[in-house]
Amino acid sequence: MKKLIFISFIFLWSCGEKSENQNIASTKIDSTALNQPIKTTNIEVVLLPEARKHAIQWLAYIAAQNEVDQLKNYNLKQTIESSRPISQVMESLSTSIPDSLSSNAVRARANVLATKAKVLEQLSHRRQLDADAITEVAGEIPDEFNNFKIQLNELFLKTLEDFEDELDEFKAERDTISVDSISVE
């Protein structure tokens, strides 16, 4: 009876060891896939001067811009290794929006960035890595950061009322110049 239990134990132990080896093998992505660059957008949204003035004083924004710039040059292996810091930086960006830049649209875009970064982190730390899914999400982060910057810019775009006020000021200046030139003659 003891022999039967001992043999059963050895059999179960060896089956468990094989499944562990299979899991380890399935988590490995071939080296050519690991060295493939992440395909990201080459388009860069430039902040308006007013938005830039506020953003350069925001440490989380500067860190996020740096992470996105680096991500554009990463391969799959570097992306997997950097997924946790990217997630932390984007979470910090989302939670530290200054009052001067806060709006529903800006907060929403920051939350999208934080969510994408969390998804990237989760995909990068699974037992079975999916190179295509990681590459896809990593490629979306620079696009979402551009969308975030567009929302920052929109905070400082002039409204139609602002244009009308400028037009009224321009007309008033023109009328003053016309009256001055008539009185000189």
URCORUR-V441560 format. One record per run of one state. SS is the DSSP state (@ for helix, = for strand, . for the rest). FROM is the first residue (numbers start at 1). TO is the last residue. If there is no record, write none. Layout:
BEGIN
SS/FROM/TO
SS/FROM/TO
END
This chain:
BEGIN
./1/1
@/2/27
./28/30
@/31/34
./35/36
=/37/37
./38/48
@/49/55
./56/58
@/59/71
./72/74
=/75/75
@/76/95
./96/98
@/99/101
./102/103
@/104/124
./125/130
@/131/154
./155/159
@/160/184
./185/185
END
